[in-house]
Amino acid sequence: MMEKTDILDDEDKLTERLVRGVSRLTPQRKQMLDQLLKEWERLDYREDSRIPCFLPVDYSTNDRVYQDFINNLSKGGVFIETLSPFRAGQVISLIFSLPSVQKTFKISGSIVRTEQDGIGVKFTKNLTAYQKELIHSVISRK
């Protein structure tokens, strides 16, 4: 059985190997590694599981209305595929229907990240119990 000191020694050895390996990388490869690490960090912080989907969504900011598609859904938010420019922190209102639910409903959210192919939107805390249950029922079926 491995003892705690063995695990720490192995971790120290791995850290040393990583530091040596990174120091030998070209600037371009260091930048690629940095992007990969950011992606891993982004995936690790999610509180809710996501399901892939393709749902039409109408959404608006203070000055404009948009029509695009939701790429994935969780109890906490959505990712909307869009080429329109947005910035993190913008508040938006979304209107969409979930699969197998006949009622369309409205949810407010704020943009928490922007990417080349879309935006990550976190729902605001004022979801109704009904909205939470609808989203939960769709996610738990997958």
Secondary structure, DSSP 8 states (H G I E B T S, - for coil): ---HHHHHHHHHHHHHHHHHHHHTS-HHHHHHHHHHHHHHHHHHT--S--EEEEEEEEEE-SS-EEEEEEEEE-SSEEEEE--S---TT-EEEEEE--TT----EEEEEEEEEEETTEEEEEE-TT--HHHHHHHHHHHHH-
